[in-house]
Amino acid sequence: MIYDRGLGVSQNLPRAISYYGKACDAGNAGGCTGLGSSYDLGGGVRQNFSRAAALYSKGCDGGNETACNNLGVQLMDGMGVPKDKEKARQVLQKGCSLGDHTACGWLKQL
C-alpha cells in the first residue's frame, strides 16, 4: 500500500501490484482487495472490472470489509459481473457487519 499511495516512498504502481499479488496469493485478504482496486481503477494495470470483482470476492471471503463493499457496488451496478441485487445485499451485509460504514449506507439504498 505504501508504494500504491506513495506513503514515505516514491509511488511505484508496478511494485505495489507485485506486492499486492504476492500477498493475495499467500491468502492475505487485504492484498486481494488492493489488487482488486488496481484493476477496478486502472491504477498501474489495464482496467478490468471482471478481474477486480474476482479479487474483491476473494478478499471479501477472507474477511476484508472494503472488498465486500466494493464487490457489492459492482453487483448492484453490473460492473464486470451480472447485476444481482440479492447477492449485492449479501456481500454488503457482510461488509457492514465487518465494520464498513459505506457498505451499511449502500444497504439502505437496496
N, C-alpha and C positions, 0 to 999 in steps of 0.2 A: 504494500500500500504506500510505503514511503516513496518508492520510485514512481508509482502511478500518479501521486499527487505532488511530488517534488518537495517532500517534507524533510528539510535538513540536507537534502542531496539534490543534485540536478535531476529534473524529471527525465525518466528514461522508460518510455512505454514498452519497448521490446523486452527490457529486463523485467519490468513489472509483470508482463504477460507470462514470461517464463516462470517466474516465481509463483504466480497465481496457479499456473498449470501444474507445477510440481506439488504445491500444497493440495490442490484438488485431487490429484492422482493419489496422494497419500491419505485421502479421506478427510481433509480439512474443509468443512462447510463454508467457512469464510473465503477460502481460496477459490472455491467454485463460484461463490457469489461475485467476487472481484472479477474473475474471468468472464462470468456472465455479463456483468456490467460493461466490460470492454467490448463484447460483441453487441450488446444492446445499443451502446452509444457510438460504436465505431471508433473507439479510442485505441489506436495502435494496431488494430486489425480491421478487416473489412466488416462492415455492419452486417450482422446475420441474426435476425430475430429468432429463428428456429434454434440455432446453436445456443443463443442466450437463454431461451426457455428451458432447454435440456440441462444447462448448467444451473439455472435457478432451481429447477426441480431437484437436482442432486443436492444443492445447498439447503433447500427447504427440508428435504428428507433428513438431512444431517442436523437440523435444528437451528438454522440461521433465519432469524425473523425477517431480515431485509430481503432475502431470497424469496421467502413466502409472499411478501408484499409485491415484489416485482413480478413474480410469476402470476399472481392473482390479477394484476393490472393487464398483463399480456393476455390472459384468458378472458378477461372482460372485453378487451378490445379486439381480440382475434389477431394479435400480432405474432406471427411465427407459429401459431398454434390455432386450432379451430376455436372459435368463440364458444365458451362454455361457462355460463353464469353459475351453475351449481358447483362445478369444480373450482371456479374462482372463489366462490363463497367458502368452500372448504379450506383452501390454502390461505385465504385472507384471515379466516378464523384462527388458523394455526399461527399465522404471523402475529395477529393481535394478542393471542394468548401467550406468545413468547415475548411480548412487550413492544411490538412495532405499532406506535400510535397512528401512523399513516394507514396501516392495514385496517385498523379499527375504524378510521374515517371512511375508507372505501366500502367497508361492510354496510355502513349506514345508507350508502347510495344504491345498494343492490336490492 
